Amino acid sequence: CSSDLYKLDVGGQISRENFYAADTAMVSISRDLNKGNTTIAGGYSFSLNQPQLHPTQSVENQYAHDLFFSVTQTLTKNTILQLAYDYNRISGYQSSPFLRTRVNDIMVVGNTPDLRSRQAVVVRLRQALPGDTYLQADYRRYFDTWSLASNTFSLGVEHYFKPSLLVGFTYRWYGQTGADFYQPSYTGNPIYYTGDFRLQPFNSGTYTGHVVYTPAHRL
């Protein structure tokens, strides 16, 4: 529902895949202030995820709570700035039944903590430039209770060569530390161990481009 002051959205999602099920409920609300130049928004979602420990028939439960808040401000007629914060808390089974890691030279399914809290702060800038050109700049700082932290920078530009033809280019750099219990292999009697490549330290750079052509409307 919506009014001149706020907009309320309520929804849900049911997903069924081979070896995985997820049910999500979500609610969000936003409100325009300052003659429409400021928008504040927030929301909450809850997910029950149920991975099957393939090849067995056992099913585990994972519970995910997510909160977000954002402020979008029109600074000038050509500049928009957004600040956003996200908090996520996951409890329950969080290992992958499909990945193996080496413990004392034996390949076994990983064992990770059953509680993880994640936080992220995002800054987005959108700037209109002369000549139907637009600049996009984003920064995201992430950290969690597994001691994994990351920084993401992206810079993009889009240009309308004519009203029906938009061309854009973006560069994205990402770098992260590893989880505090991640190792390429393990010896002894570790409490936690994982073969999940997403928990190792790494850096990456990505170049992307896109072309959007919108044909003129004809009856």
C-alpha positions in Angstrom: 0.0 0.0 0.0 1.1 3.6 -0.4 0.1 7.2 0.3 1.6 10.6 -0.5 4.0 10.1 2.5 5.0 6.5 2.5 5.0 3.2 0.7 4.6 -0.2 2.4 5.6 -3.4 0.7 4.9 -6.9 2.1 5.9 -10.0 0.2 7.2 -13.6 0.3 9.0 -16.1 -1.7 9.0 -19.9 -1.9 11.9 -21.7 -3.6 12.4 -25.4 -4.3 15.5 -26.8 -5.9 17.2 -30.1 -6.0 18.7 -30.6 -2.5 17.6 -27.1 -1.3 14.4 -25.3 -0.1 13.9 -21.8 1.0 10.9 -19.8 2.4 11.2 -16.0 2.8 8.9 -13.4 4.2 9.7 -9.7 3.9 8.4 -6.2 4.6 9.8 -2.8 3.7 8.6 0.8 4.1 9.9 4.0 2.5 8.9 7.7 3.0 9.6 10.8 1.0 10.6 14.0 2.8 11.8 17.5 2.0 9.5 17.9 -1.0 10.6 14.6 -2.4 14.3 15.3 -2.3 14.9 12.9 0.6 13.8 9.3 0.8 14.3 7.1 3.8 13.6 3.4 3.6 14.0 0.3 5.8 13.0 -3.3 5.9 13.2 -6.7 7.4 13.2 -10.2 6.0 13.2 -13.7 7.5 14.3 -16.9 5.6 14.1 -20.5 6.5 16.6 -22.4 4.4 16.8 -26.2 4.4 19.7 -27.7 2.6 19.8 -31.5 2.0 23.0 -33.1 3.0 23.5 -34.9 -0.3 24.0 -37.8 -0.9 22.1 -38.6 2.3 18.4 -37.7 2.8 19.1 -35.7 6.0 17.9 -32.0 6.0 19.3 -29.2 8.1 17.7 -25.9 9.0 19.2 -22.5 8.6 17.6 -19.3 9.9 18.4 -15.9 8.4 17.3 -12.4 9.6 18.1 -9.4 7.6 17.6 -5.7 8.4 18.3 -2.7 6.1 18.1 1.0 6.3 18.9 3.7 3.6 18.8 7.4 3.1 18.7 8.8 -0.5 19.3 12.5 -0.9 19.1 14.7 -4.0 22.0 17.1 -3.5 21.5 19.1 -6.7 19.4 18.6 -9.9 22.4 16.6 -11.2 23.6 14.7 -8.1 22.0 12.0 -6.0 23.7 10.4 -2.9 22.6 7.3 -1.0 23.8 5.8 2.3 22.7 2.3 3.2 23.3 -0.1 6.1 22.5 -3.8 6.2 22.6 -6.3 9.1 22.3 -10.0 8.6 22.2 -12.7 11.2 22.4 -16.4 10.2 22.1 -19.3 12.6 21.9 -23.1 12.1 23.7 -25.2 9.5 26.2 -23.2 7.4 28.6 -25.7 5.8 28.2 -27.0 2.3 27.5 -30.7 1.9 29.0 -30.5 -1.6 32.5 -29.3 -0.7 35.4 -31.2 0.9 38.5 -30.0 2.7 41.7 -31.8 3.6 42.1 -32.6 7.3 45.1 -34.7 8.2 45.3 -35.7 4.5 41.7 -37.0 4.5 39.0 -35.2 2.4 36.0 -34.5 4.6 32.9 -32.2 4.7 33.6 -28.9 6.4 32.4 -27.8 9.8 31.7 -24.1 10.3 30.3 -22.1 13.2 26.5 -22.2 13.5 26.2 -18.5 14.1 27.3 -15.6 11.8 26.5 -11.9 11.9 27.2 -9.8 8.9 27.2 -6.0 8.4 27.7 -3.8 5.4 27.8 -0.1 4.8 27.2 1.2 1.2 27.7 4.7 -0.3 26.3 5.3 -3.8 26.8 8.4 -6.0 24.9 9.2 -9.2 26.1 12.2 -11.2 24.7 13.6 -14.4 27.4 15.1 -16.7 27.0 17.3 -19.7 26.1 15.7 -23.0 23.7 13.0 -21.8 26.5 11.3 -19.8 26.1 9.8 -16.4 28.6 8.8 -13.7 28.0 6.0 -11.2 30.3 5.5 -8.2 29.8 2.9 -5.4 31.7 1.8 -2.3 30.8 -1.1 0.0 32.5 -2.0 3.3 31.6 -5.5 4.7 32.6 -7.3 7.9 31.3 -10.2 9.9 31.9 -12.3 13.1 34.0 -14.8 11.2 36.7 -12.1 10.8 36.0 -11.8 7.1 36.1 -8.2 5.8 35.9 -6.8 2.3 36.0 -3.6 0.3 34.3 -3.1 -3.0 34.7 -0.1 -5.3 33.0 0.4 -8.6 33.0 3.2 -11.1 30.9 3.4 -14.2 29.8 5.7 -17.0 26.8 5.7 -19.3 26.2 7.8 -22.4 23.2 8.2 -24.6 24.5 8.4 -28.2 20.9 9.0 -29.2 17.6 8.6 -27.3 17.3 5.0 -28.3 20.9 4.0 -27.8 22.6 3.8 -24.4 26.2 2.5 -23.9 27.8 1.9 -20.6 31.1 0.7 -19.0 31.9 -0.3 -15.4 35.0 -1.3 -13.5 34.6 -3.2 -10.2 37.4 -4.0 -7.7 36.8 -6.4 -4.8 39.2 -7.5 -2.1 38.6 -9.5 1.1 40.4 -11.1 4.0 39.8 -14.7 4.8 37.7 -16.2 7.6 39.7 -16.6 10.8 39.5 -20.5 10.6 40.2 -20.8 6.8 43.3 -22.7 5.7 44.1 -24.5 2.5 44.5 -27.7 4.5 44.3 -28.6 8.2 46.3 -30.8 10.7 45.6 -31.9 14.2 42.1 -31.6 15.7 40.7 -28.3 14.4 37.2 -27.3 15.7 36.2 -25.5 12.4 37.5 -26.3 8.9 36.2 -25.5 5.5 36.9 -26.0 1.8 34.7 -23.1 0.8 36.7 -20.9 -1.6 34.4 -18.0 -0.8 36.0 -17.8 2.7 39.6 -17.5 1.5 41.4 -14.1 1.0 41.4 -12.9 -2.6 41.2 -9.8 -4.8 39.5 -9.4 -8.1 38.8 -6.9 -10.8 35.9 -7.0 -13.2 35.2 -5.0 -16.4 31.7 -5.0 -17.8 30.0 -3.2 -20.7 26.5 -3.0 -21.9 24.5 -1.7 -24.8 20.8 -0.9 -24.5 18.8 -0.2 -27.7 15.2 0.9 -27.4 13.3 0.9 -30.7 11.0 3.8 -31.3 7.4 3.0 -30.6 5.4 2.4 -33.6 1.6 1.8 -33.9 
